[in-house]
Amino acid sequence: MEIKRYFTTFTHLVLILLPVDKDASLPKLMQPGEDGDRVRAKVYTNPFYVRVALSIFPFLHRRCLLEF
């Protein structure tokens, strides 16, 4: 159950908090190459995503889900 929370942080949460602009879409997010890299960089540096992820990470860390 808790491992699902870890994967949710990096998959579902990214899709839910996609920036609202014409370049951010699921196909572009999954696309290899420069265009995909640009969208992924925009998504993972989105201030709202960063704020939410940073609030979830302590929870995951306390449950040792960030130790591989």
C-alpha positions as CSV (number, residue, x, y, z in Angstrom):
1,M,0.0,0.0,0.0
2,E,2.7,2.5,0.9
3,I,4.8,1.8,-2.1
4,K,1.8,3.0,-4.1
5,R,2.1,6.4,-2.4
6,Y,5.6,6.6,-3.7
7,F,4.7,5.9,-7.3
8,T,1.7,8.2,-7.0
9,T,4.0,11.1,-6.2
10,F,5.9,10.6,-9.5
11,T,3.1,9.5,-11.8
12,H,-0.4,10.5,-10.9
13,L,0.5,13.7,-9.2
14,V,2.5,14.8,-12.2
15,L,-0.5,14.3,-14.5
16,I,-2.9,16.0,-12.0
17,L,-0.7,19.0,-11.7
18,L,0.3,19.4,-15.3
19,P,0.9,23.1,-16.0
20,V,-1.9,24.7,-18.0
21,D,-0.4,25.6,-21.3
22,K,-0.4,24.4,-24.9
23,D,2.9,22.5,-24.6
24,A,2.0,20.4,-21.6
25,S,0.2,17.2,-22.5
26,L,0.4,13.5,-21.8
27,P,1.7,12.5,-25.2
28,K,4.5,15.1,-25.1
29,L,5.3,14.1,-21.5
30,M,5.9,10.5,-22.7
31,Q,7.7,11.5,-25.9
32,P,11.5,10.8,-26.0
33,G,13.9,13.4,-27.2
34,E,14.2,17.2,-26.7
35,D,10.5,18.0,-26.8
36,G,9.7,15.4,-24.1
37,D,12.7,16.5,-22.0
38,R,11.5,20.1,-22.2
39,V,8.0,19.2,-21.0
40,R,9.3,16.9,-18.2
41,A,11.6,19.7,-17.0
42,K,8.7,22.1,-17.0
43,V,6.4,19.6,-15.1
44,Y,9.0,18.6,-12.5
45,T,10.0,22.3,-11.8
46,N,6.4,23.5,-11.7
47,P,6.3,25.4,-8.3
48,F,3.0,23.9,-7.3
49,Y,4.2,20.3,-8.0
50,V,7.4,21.0,-6.1
51,R,5.5,22.3,-3.1
52,V,3.2,19.3,-3.0
53,A,6.0,16.8,-3.6
54,L,8.1,18.3,-0.8
55,S,5.2,18.0,1.6
56,I,4.8,14.3,0.7
57,F,8.5,13.4,0.8
58,P,8.8,13.5,4.7
59,F,5.9,11.0,4.9
60,L,7.5,8.7,2.4
61,H,10.9,9.0,4.1
62,R,9.5,8.2,7.6
63,R,8.2,4.9,6.1
64,C,11.6,4.2,4.5
65,L,10.1,4.2,1.0
66,L,12.9,6.4,-0.4
67,E,15.6,3.9,0.5
68,F,16.3,1.6,-2.4
